[in-house]
Structure formats: C-alpha cells, structure tokens
C-alpha cells in the first residue's frame, strides 16, 4: 500500500485491547527469551570488561556505537578504522564518560578527505591509566595502555594490521612496541590482525606469540560476517569470558572479554 495518508488523526480514539496488554506483560515477566550469548553489560563490577571493534569509520558510526550497550557497557573500548582527522574534536566522538586516546592515521591516502585507518581507545573513569603510548606506520598501528586493575598492572596493546602487512613486518612492529614491556606482568594483545585463525597458515603466528610473549590466542568464534576469525585476543594469563556479537554497522563483530 503506497501514498496512504491519514487526515485529522485523533490519537485519543486509538485503543489497545486489554488482552494484548495482558499478553505483553506475561511475555515480559514469564516468557523472556534467553540470549544465545552473555552480553558484556551483564558482568558485574568485579570484572574488567574490554571490547574491540573494527567500526569501518567512527565518523560515520559514532551514534551506532553510542547506542550499543555491548560497546558502552565495557570499561575499555578499542576501535579500529576510526578514520578521524586532526580537525575532529574529541568531544564530537566522545563515548559515555570515557577518556579518549587517539592514534589518527597520518600515512595512508584519503577518500573524501578521510584516511583509511586510525585507532581509538576509550577508558572509563574507574580504570586508572598508568602509561600510554602510540605507534603508527602505513600498515600497522597500535595504542599501548598500562592500567592498574585490582592493585596489579595490566599491559594492553590494541592493534590493527593492514592486509598488506607481511608476517615478518608484523613481528618487527610487535617487537618495536613491546621493547619495554614487563615479562612478569600480565599482558594482553587485542585487535584486527588480518590473520584468519580458521586457516592452518595461522599456526606460524600463533607459535610466534606463544614463544615470544608467552601469550595464547583465546578467540574461538568467527569475528566477521563471512565466518573468518581475524579479530584476535592474545594473553599470558587465562581468560574464559570471551564472546563476539554482531555489529550491524560493520562487517566485523564486536569482540569482548570480561577479566
């Protein structure tokens, strides 16, 4: 039915059947559907909640990020392919009450005056950042944050590797950004590595991370709509609460962990 217009609508004449009202109330109280995953916002205050997503442009999707509780419910949020430029203010891309740390892409070519890549890190006030740094090349970007959680330091590396970055160059960049890392402390890498862990070729990189940093890979679910697993999480301590959930604005799913 097209081009239908209602003239002089009197909303006071709109009625809802009491049977419908009773049925909806019953469904909300007694017949709620169980979710097939555990949302990040359901984990309590005892957990540190970390989320990561390749948003394919924060400039375009900031309102979507703000509206998704699986993003805003995290304490620390890493976003890849932010595509921000120096003239973009932090206030325009604020997320809840979190502090914002930026690593804007200053290397790659631009489409309509915006670069292809860029990283953002959002940190909620209840997390204390002890140290912060960033690193960037044409094919690799990272943001490092050493935080204090439950009286212990946690070294976080949020990374993005372009598809054109070779495995050898990736290893070189990882060695560069971890020059001063503490082997005795907890360390976690999370990001879009563009290495598909559903393929056998990933075993070489998995072995490298274990041998070099004593870090295992914990993501076991597909992280993209095509079924590949290229958004990864490595850590040198056990993590059991790791999930992915679809993000309608991106080909990449939201990856999150509760520690």
C-alpha positions, 0 to 999 in steps of 0.5 A: 500500500503506497501514498496512504495518508491519514487526515485529522488523526485523533490519537485519543480514539486509538485503543489497545485491547486489554488482552494484548496488554495482558499478553505483553506483560506475561511475555515480559515477566514469564516468557523472556527469551534467553540470549544465545550469548552473555552480553558484556553489560551483564558482568558485574563490577568485579570484572574488567570488561574490554571490547574491540571493534573494527567500526569501518569509520567512527565518523560515520558510526559514532551514534551506532556505537553510542547506542550499543550497550555491548560497546558502552557497557565495557570499561575499555573500548578499542576501535579500529578504522576510526578514520578521524582527522586532526580537525575532529574534536574529541568531544564530537566522538566522545563515548559515555564518560570515557577518556579518549586516546587517539592514534589518527592515521597520518600515512595512508591516502584519503577518500573524501578527505578521510584516511583509511585507518586510525585507532581509538581507545576509550577508558572509563573513569574507574580504570586508572591509566598508568602509561600510554603510548602510540605507534603508527606506520602505513600498515600497522598501528597500535595504542599501548595502555598500562592500567592498574586493575585490582592493585596489579598492572595490566599491559594492553596493546590494541592493534590493527594490521593492514592486509598488506602487512607481511608476517615478518613486518608484523613481528618487527612492529610487535617487537618495536612496541613491546621493547619495554614491556614487563615479562612478569606482568600480565599482558594482553594483545587485542585487535584486527590482525588480518590473520584468519585463525580458521586457516592452518597458515595461522599456526606460524603466528600463533607459535610466534606469540606463544614463544615470544610473549608467552601469550595464547590466542583465546578467540574461538568464534568467527569475528566477521560476517563471512565466518573468518576469525581475524579479530584476535585476543592474545594473553599470558594469563587465562581468560574464559569470558570471551564472546563476539556479537554482531555489529550491524554497522560493520562487517566485523563483530564486536569482540569482548572479554570480561577479566 
